[in-house]
Amino acid sequence: MGSHAPDNSAAYMGVPRAVPGAVKGAAIVGILVGLGAFGAGMATHKDLALAGFVSNFMFWGGMAQGALMLAVAMTIVNARWGRPIKRFAEALGLMFPIMYGLLLIFFLIGGLDIYPWMHEAMPPHKAIYLQPGFFVMRQAVGLGLLILLSLKYIRASLRADMGTAASRMGDKAPAWWSRLTGGWQGDELEQAAGVDAQRGVAPLIAVTYAITFSVMAVDMSMSLAPHWYANMFPAWYFASAFWSGLVGIAILSLSTRRWLGVENLISRNVYHDLGKLTFGFTMFWGYTGFAQYLAIWYGNMTEEIGFILVRTQIHPWSELYLVVVSLCFLVPFATLLSRGIKKIPSAYLAITILIAVGIFLERFWVVMPSVQHEPELFTPLLITAGMGVGFLGLFALVTTTFLSKVPALPVGDPFLAPDPDVVHVHPSAEHAH
């Protein structure tokens, strides 16, 4: 780790930790609320319940994998600034296999019934693509491959961290860690091997993510309105999924860092940098969203303009559109311009929660009008939000359970330590003025 590495023993000496009872209880209640919302929706408004799942999947699935992509990106470019929050990215990333399992259940219970191309004839060029078996295969194979690569990345990261922590903890190390650290060959060698393994798989994850999430955006969301298309939509989605992942990391780390005992090990500069990245993707979301709107508006083509008109000009979606733009762009743009506010944990947490709500509503606003053809917003929003509470509870339960059992920081990652080749020069006292 180098002579300049700070003392990060607090990240692992308390492992395993007990998940706070209040958190566990609230998470279980949330899961029950979500199940109740889905069950009631299936009994009374089946189409809305299935569309609500799609909306939630696009949000929560995007956040889970998008968060892991920050860790992957840092690995590719050898970034050091965000290493203290890498474990939180991995914790969220472990939720995507669960979302994948729920997606397969969605297919099994007839979720494709809400897609119009299942019930009406499509033009030949679309009919070839929009086949139920081909549709399910694309999601199952593509996302499955992404999950396998992601789990390989996380395993390499955990092995280095658990082995390094275990060598320092001695008999206090959890016995189950040996499943991942068997054949440990020493800290220095294993840490280098862990870095190499993560570097080897990270570019593959990045490419697979871009391809599979583009396909997922077209299939799961765009094909709900099969006569509409927008060339920028797939990239807009996977970029905004990464953005939601940044937001998720901020919320999870700020909410749990004191419980994990690493509050003093994650500096405010980390959140300043994360906030700048979040601000950048806020502007990117606004830019690409407007770019899509502008092209459709001036083209004024029947197959494209209807999708936009329903969502921006017709009640109640037009009012929701203003809320989405406010929460996803106006509020974060105005607040994250401040350098200081990104370094105030409570303020930055509040802003990221608002952005998360905005992105959740944006997914709902894109998906639901393709299924809900009545001018009534309360019922679909209630069902979707109720399911969202369930997913929130599931995320809270899984991520806190994971974080309670592993080192909270990547202590086996050499890039957690400051770069020994970087020299900070400060003016001497006599020349300070």
C-alpha positions as CSV (number, residue, x, y, z in Angstrom):
1,M,0.0,0.0,0.0
2,G,3.0,2.3,0.3
3,S,4.4,4.4,3.1
4,H,2.0,7.3,2.4
5,A,-1.2,5.2,2.8
6,P,-3.5,6.5,5.6
7,D,-4.7,4.2,8.4
8,N,-7.8,2.6,7.0
9,S,-8.2,-0.1,9.7
10,A,-11.6,1.3,10.6
11,A,-12.9,0.0,7.3
12,Y,-12.4,-3.7,8.3
13,M,-11.8,-4.0,12.0
14,G,-15.5,-3.8,12.8
15,V,-16.5,-6.5,10.3
16,P,-19.0,-8.2,10.5
17,R,-21.3,-5.4,11.6
18,A,-24.9,-5.7,12.6
19,V,-27.4,-3.9,10.2
20,P,-29.3,-1.4,12.3
21,G,-32.7,-2.9,13.3
22,A,-34.5,0.3,12.2
23,V,-33.0,0.0,8.7
24,K,-33.7,-3.7,8.4
25,G,-37.3,-3.2,9.7
26,A,-38.0,-0.3,7.3
27,A,-36.5,-2.2,4.4
28,I,-38.8,-5.2,5.1
29,V,-41.8,-3.0,5.4
30,G,-40.9,-1.3,2.1
31,I,-40.6,-4.7,0.4
32,L,-44.0,-5.7,1.7
33,V,-45.4,-2.3,0.4
34,G,-43.9,-3.0,-3.0
35,L,-45.3,-6.5,-3.2
36,G,-48.7,-5.2,-2.1
37,A,-48.7,-2.5,-4.7
38,F,-47.8,-4.9,-7.4
39,G,-50.3,-7.5,-6.3
40,A,-53.1,-5.0,-6.0
41,G,-52.2,-3.5,-9.4
42,M,-52.2,-6.9,-11.0
43,A,-55.6,-7.6,-9.6
44,T,-57.2,-4.3,-10.7
45,H,-55.0,-2.7,-13.4
46,K,-52.8,-5.4,-14.8
47,D,-51.4,-3.3,-17.7
48,L,-50.5,-0.5,-15.3
49,A,-48.8,-2.9,-12.9
50,L,-46.7,-4.4,-15.6
51,A,-45.8,-1.0,-17.0
52,G,-44.9,0.1,-13.5
53,F,-42.5,-2.8,-13.3
54,V,-40.9,-1.7,-16.6
55,S,-40.6,1.8,-15.3
56,N,-39.0,0.6,-12.0
57,F,-36.7,-1.8,-13.8
58,M,-35.4,1.0,-16.0
59,F,-34.7,3.1,-13.0
60,W,-33.4,0.7,-10.4
61,G,-31.6,-1.6,-12.8
62,G,-30.0,1.4,-14.5
63,M,-28.9,2.8,-11.1
64,A,-27.4,-0.5,-10.0
65,Q,-25.3,-1.2,-13.1
66,G,-24.6,2.5,-13.6
67,A,-23.1,2.7,-10.2
68,L,-20.7,-0.2,-10.9
69,M,-19.7,1.6,-14.1
70,L,-18.1,4.3,-12.0
71,A,-15.8,1.8,-10.4
72,V,-15.1,0.3,-13.8
73,A,-14.3,3.7,-15.3
74,M,-11.9,4.5,-12.5
75,T,-10.2,1.2,-13.1
76,I,-9.7,1.9,-16.8
77,V,-8.2,5.3,-16.3
78,N,-6.3,4.6,-13.0
79,A,-8.3,7.2,-11.2
80,R,-7.6,7.6,-7.5
81,W,-10.0,10.3,-6.4
82,G,-13.1,8.0,-6.1
83,R,-11.5,4.9,-4.7
84,P,-12.9,5.5,-1.2
85,I,-16.4,5.1,-2.6
86,K,-15.6,2.1,-4.8
87,R,-17.2,-0.4,-2.4
88,F,-20.5,1.5,-2.5
89,A,-20.5,1.3,-6.3
90,E,-19.9,-2.5,-6.0
91,A,-22.7,-2.9,-3.4
92,L,-25.1,-1.3,-5.8
93,G,-23.8,-3.3,-8.7
94,L,-24.6,-6.5,-6.9
95,M,-28.3,-5.5,-7.1
96,F,-28.3,-5.9,-10.9
97,P,-28.3,-9.7,-10.9
98,I,-31.4,-9.5,-8.6
99,M,-33.1,-7.1,-11.0
100,Y,-32.2,-9.5,-13.8
101,G,-33.9,-12.3,-12.0
102,L,-37.0,-10.2,-11.5
103,L,-37.0,-9.3,-15.2
104,L,-37.0,-13.0,-16.1
105,I,-40.0,-13.5,-13.8
106,F,-41.7,-10.6,-15.5
107,F,-41.3,-12.4,-18.8
108,L,-42.7,-15.6,-17.3
109,I,-45.9,-14.0,-16.0
110,G,-46.7,-12.5,-19.4
111,G,-45.1,-9.1,-19.1
112,L,-44.8,-8.8,-22.8
113,D,-48.6,-8.6,-23.1
114,I,-48.4,-4.8,-22.6
115,Y,-46.3,-4.3,-25.7
116,P,-48.5,-3.3,-28.7
117,W,-46.4,-5.4,-31.2
118,M,-47.6,-8.5,-29.5
119,H,-51.2,-7.8,-30.7
120,E,-50.9,-5.9,-33.9
121,A,-49.2,-6.4,-37.2
122,M,-45.9,-4.5,-37.6
123,P,-44.1,-3.4,-40.8
124,P,-41.9,-6.2,-42.1
125,H,-38.6,-4.6,-41.0
126,K,-39.9,-4.2,-37.4
127,A,-41.7,-7.6,-37.3
128,I,-38.4,-9.4,-37.8
129,Y,-36.9,-7.7,-34.8
130,L,-40.0,-7.6,-32.5
131,Q,-40.4,-11.3,-32.0
132,P,-41.2,-12.5,-28.4
133,G,-38.6,-15.2,-28.4
134,F,-35.9,-13.0,-30.0
135,F,-36.9,-10.2,-27.5
136,V,-36.4,-12.4,-24.4
137,M,-33.2,-13.9,-25.8
138,R,-31.7,-10.5,-26.3
139,Q,-32.3,-9.5,-22.7
140,A,-31.4,-12.8,-21.2
141,V,-28.2,-13.3,-23.1
142,G,-26.9,-9.7,-23.3
143,L,-27.7,-8.7,-19.7
144,G,-26.6,-12.2,-18.5
145,L,-23.2,-11.7,-20.1
146,L,-22.9,-8.2,-18.5
147,I,-23.6,-9.7,-15.1
148,L,-21.0,-12.4,-15.5
149,L,-18.3,-9.9,-16.4
150,S,-19.4,-7.6,-13.6
151,L,-19.3,-10.4,-11.0
152,K,-15.8,-11.4,-12.2
153,Y,-14.8,-7.7,-11.6
154,I,-16.3,-7.5,-8.1
155,R,-14.8,-10.9,-7.1
156,A,-11.3,-9.8,-8.1
157,S,-11.8,-6.6,-6.1
158,L,-13.2,-8.4,-3.0
159,R,-10.4,-11.0,-3.0
160,A,-7.7,-8.4,-2.8
161,D,-9.5,-6.5,-0.1
162,M,-10.5,-9.5,2.0
163,G,-7.1,-11.1,1.8
164,T,-5.3,-7.8,2.7
165,A,-7.7,-7.2,5.6
166,A,-7.5,-10.8,6.8
167,S,-3.7,-10.7,7.0
168,R,-4.1,-7.7,9.4
169,M,-7.0,-9.0,11.4
170,G,-5.7,-12.4,12.1
171,D,-8.2,-14.6,13.9
172,K,-10.7,-11.8,13.9
173,A,-11.3,-12.1,10.1
174,P,-14.7,-13.7,9.2
175,A,-14.2,-17.4,8.4
176,W,-16.3,-17.2,5.2
177,W,-13.8,-14.8,3.6
178,S,-11.5,-17.8,2.9
179,R,-13.9,-18.9,0.2
180,L,-12.6,-16.0,-1.9
181,T,-9.1,-15.8,-0.5
182,G,-8.0,-19.4,-0.8
183,G,-4.4,-19.8,-1.8
184,W,-3.4,-16.3,-0.7
185,Q,0.1,-15.6,-1.9
186,G,0.9,-12.4,0.1
187,D,-0.5,-8.9,0.0
188,E,1.8,-7.4,-2.5
189,L,1.5,-10.1,-5.1
190,E,-2.3,-10.5,-4.7
191,Q,-2.9,-6.8,-4.8
192,A,-1.1,-6.6,-8.1
193,A,-3.0,-9.6,-9.4
194,G,-6.3,-8.0,-8.3
195,V,-5.5,-4.8,-10.2
196,D,-4.5,-6.8,-13.3
197,A,-7.7,-8.9,-13.2
198,Q,-9.9,-5.8,-12.8
199,R,-8.1,-4.0,-15.6
200,G,-8.5,-7.0,-17.9
201,V,-12.2,-7.2,-17.5
202,A,-13.1,-3.5,-17.1
203,P,-13.0,-2.6,-20.8
204,L,-15.1,-5.6,-21.7
205,I,-17.7,-4.5,-19.1
206,A,-17.7,-0.9,-20.5
207,V,-18.3,-2.1,-24.1
208,T,-20.9,-4.7,-23.1
209,Y,-22.7,-2.1,-20.9
210,A,-23.0,0.4,-23.8
211,I,-24.3,-2.3,-26.2
212,T,-26.7,-4.2,-23.9
213,F,-28.2,-1.1,-22.2
214,S,-28.7,0.5,-25.7
215,V,-30.6,-2.7,-26.7
216,M,-32.5,-2.7,-23.4
217,A,-33.6,0.9,-23.9
218,V,-34.9,0.1,-27.4
219,D,-36.6,-3.1,-26.3
220,M,-38.0,-2.5,-22.9
221,S,-38.9,1.2,-23.2
222,M,-39.0,2.4,-26.8
223,S,-40.9,-0.6,-28.2
224,L,-43.8,0.2,-25.9
225,A,-44.5,2.8,-28.7
226,P,-43.3,0.7,-31.6
227,H,-44.1,3.3,-34.3
228,W,-41.8,5.9,-32.6
229,Y,-38.1,6.0,-32.7
230,A,-35.3,8.3,-31.8
231,N,-31.7,7.6,-32.7
232,M,-30.3,9.3,-29.6
233,F,-32.6,7.5,-27.1
234,P,-30.4,4.4,-26.4
235,A,-27.3,6.5,-25.7
236,W,-29.4,8.9,-23.7
237,Y,-30.6,6.1,-21.5
238,F,-27.3,4.4,-20.8
239,A,-25.6,7.7,-20.1
240,S,-28.5,8.7,-17.7
241,A,-28.3,5.3,-16.1
242,F,-24.6,6.1,-15.2
243,W,-25.8,9.4,-13.9
244,S,-28.4,7.7,-11.7
245,G,-25.6,5.4,-10.5
246,L,-23.5,8.5,-9.4
247,V,-26.6,9.7,-7.5
248,G,-27.1,6.3,-5.9
249,I,-23.5,6.1,-4.7
250,A,-23.8,9.5,-3.1
251,I,-27.0,8.6,-1.3
252,L,-25.7,5.2,-0.1
253,S,-22.3,6.3,1.0
254,L,-23.6,9.5,2.8
255,S,-26.3,7.5,4.5
256,T,-24.0,4.6,5.7
257,R,-20.5,6.0,6.1
258,R,-20.9,6.8,9.9
259,W,-22.4,3.4,10.6
260,L,-19.5,1.7,8.7
261,G,-17.0,3.8,10.6
262,V,-15.4,5.4,7.5
263,E,-16.8,8.9,7.8
264,N,-13.3,10.3,8.4
265,L,-11.8,8.2,5.6
266,I,-14.0,9.7,2.9
267,S,-13.0,13.3,2.6
268,R,-15.3,16.1,1.5
269,N,-13.1,16.4,-1.6
270,V,-14.4,13.1,-2.8
271,Y,-17.9,14.4,-2.7
272,H,-16.8,17.6,-4.3
273,D,-15.4,15.5,-7.3
274,L,-18.5,13.2,-7.3
275,G,-20.7,16.3,-7.3
276,K,-18.8,17.8,-10.3
277,L,-19.3,14.6,-12.2
278,T,-23.0,14.5,-11.3
279,F,-23.3,18.1,-12.4
280,G,-21.6,17.3,-15.7
281,F,-24.1,14.5,-16.4
282,T,-27.0,16.7,-15.4
283,M,-26.0,19.1,-18.2
284,F,-25.5,16.1,-20.5
285,W,-29.0,14.8,-19.7
286,G,-30.5,18.2,-20.4
287,Y,-28.5,18.7,-23.6
288,T,-29.2,15.3,-25.1
289,G,-32.9,15.4,-24.0
290,F,-33.3,18.8,-25.8
291,A,-31.4,17.6,-28.8
292,Q,-33.8,14.7,-29.3
293,Y,-36.8,17.1,-28.8
294,L,-35.4,19.7,-31.2
295,A,-34.8,17.2,-34.0
296,I,-38.3,15.7,-33.6
297,W,-39.9,19.1,-33.4
298,Y,-38.4,20.6,-36.6
299,G,-38.8,17.3,-38.5
300,N,-42.5,17.2,-37.5
301,M,-42.9,13.6,-38.8
302,T,-46.0,11.7,-37.8
303,E,-44.2,8.7,-36.4
304,E,-42.0,10.8,-34.2
305,I,-44.0,13.8,-33.1
306,G,-46.9,12.0,-31.5
307,F,-44.7,10.5,-28.7
308,I,-43.5,14.0,-27.8
309,L,-46.9,15.7,-28.0
310,V,-48.5,13.3,-25.6
311,R,-45.8,13.8,-23.0
312,T,-45.4,17.6,-23.3
313,Q,-48.7,19.0,-24.4
314,I,-51.5,16.7,-23.1
315,H,-52.8,16.7,-19.5
316,P,-51.6,15.2,-17.1
317,W,-48.3,14.3,-18.7
318,S,-47.5,17.9,-19.6
319,E,-47.6,18.9,-15.9
320,L,-45.4,15.9,-15.0
321,Y,-43.0,17.0,-17.7
322,L,-42.4,20.3,-15.9
323,V,-41.7,18.4,-12.6
324,V,-39.2,16.1,-14.4
325,V,-37.4,19.0,-16.0
326,S,-37.3,20.9,-12.7
327,L,-35.9,18.0,-10.6
328,C,-33.6,16.5,-13.2
329,F,-32.1,19.8,-14.6
330,L,-33.2,23.1,-13.1
331,V,-32.7,22.2,-9.4
332,P,-29.4,20.3,-9.7
333,F,-28.0,22.9,-12.2
334,A,-28.8,25.8,-9.9
335,T,-27.5,24.1,-6.7
336,L,-24.5,22.1,-7.9
337,L,-23.0,25.2,-9.5
338,S,-21.9,26.0,-6.0
339,R,-18.5,24.7,-5.1
340,G,-19.2,24.7,-1.4
341,I,-22.6,22.9,-1.4
342,K,-21.0,19.8,-2.8
343,K,-18.8,19.6,0.2
344,I,-21.6,19.9,2.7
345,P,-22.8,16.3,3.3
346,S,-26.4,17.0,4.3
347,A,-26.9,19.5,1.5
348,Y,-25.4,17.2,-1.1
349,L,-27.4,14.3,0.1
350,A,-30.7,16.3,-0.1
351,I,-29.8,17.4,-3.7
352,T,-29.0,13.8,-4.8
353,I,-32.3,12.6,-3.3
354,L,-34.2,15.2,-5.3
355,I,-32.3,14.1,-8.5
356,A,-33.1,10.5,-7.8
357,V,-36.8,11.3,-7.5
358,G,-36.6,13.3,-10.7
359,I,-35.0,10.4,-12.6
360,F,-37.6,8.0,-11.2
361,L,-40.4,10.2,-12.5
362,E,-38.6,10.6,-15.8
363,R,-38.6,6.8,-16.3
364,F,-42.3,6.8,-15.4
365,W,-43.0,9.7,-17.7
366,V,-41.3,7.9,-20.7
367,V,-42.9,4.5,-20.1
368,M,-46.4,5.0,-18.7
369,P,-48.1,7.1,-21.4
370,S,-47.6,4.3,-23.9
371,V,-49.8,2.1,-21.7
372,Q,-52.1,4.5,-19.8
373,H,-54.3,6.1,-22.5
374,E,-56.7,7.8,-20.1
375,P,-56.0,11.3,-18.7
376,E,-55.6,10.0,-15.2
377,L,-52.2,10.1,-13.4
378,F,-53.0,9.1,-9.8
379,T,-53.6,5.4,-10.2
380,P,-50.5,4.5,-12.4
381,L,-48.3,6.8,-10.3
382,L,-49.6,5.2,-7.1
383,I,-48.9,1.7,-8.3
384,T,-45.5,2.6,-9.7
385,A,-44.4,4.5,-6.7
386,G,-45.6,1.8,-4.3
387,M,-43.5,-0.7,-6.3
388,G,-40.7,1.8,-6.1
389,V,-40.9,1.7,-2.3
390,G,-40.5,-2.0,-2.5
391,F,-37.4,-1.7,-4.7
392,L,-36.0,0.9,-2.3
393,G,-36.4,-1.5,0.6
394,L,-34.8,-4.3,-1.4
395,F,-31.9,-2.1,-2.3
396,A,-31.4,-1.0,1.3
397,L,-31.6,-4.5,2.7
398,V,-29.2,-6.0,0.2
399,T,-26.6,-3.2,0.1
400,T,-26.4,-2.8,3.9
401,T,-26.2,-6.5,4.4
402,F,-23.3,-6.7,1.9
403,L,-21.5,-3.7,3.4
404,S,-21.8,-5.1,6.9
405,K,-19.8,-8.3,5.9
406,V,-16.9,-6.9,3.8
407,P,-14.3,-4.1,4.2
408,A,-16.1,-0.8,3.6
409,L,-13.1,0.5,1.6
410,P,-11.0,-1.2,-1.0
411,V,-8.0,-1.7,1.3
412,G,-6.4,-4.1,-1.1
413,D,-6.4,-1.5,-3.9
414,P,-3.0,0.3,-4.3
415,F,-4.9,3.2,-5.9
416,L,-6.6,3.9,-2.6
417,A,-3.3,5.5,-1.4
418,P,-2.2,8.9,-2.6
419,D,0.1,8.8,-5.7
420,P,3.7,8.7,-4.4
421,D,4.9,10.5,-7.5
422,V,2.6,13.6,-7.0
423,V,4.4,16.5,-5.2
424,H,2.3,19.3,-3.7
425,V,4.2,22.5,-3.5
426,H,3.1,25.1,-1.0
427,P,4.6,28.7,-0.8
428,S,6.9,29.3,2.1
429,A,5.7,31.7,4.9
430,E,8.0,34.5,3.9
431,H,6.8,34.4,0.3
432,A,3.1,33.8,1.1
433,H,2.3,37.5,0.7
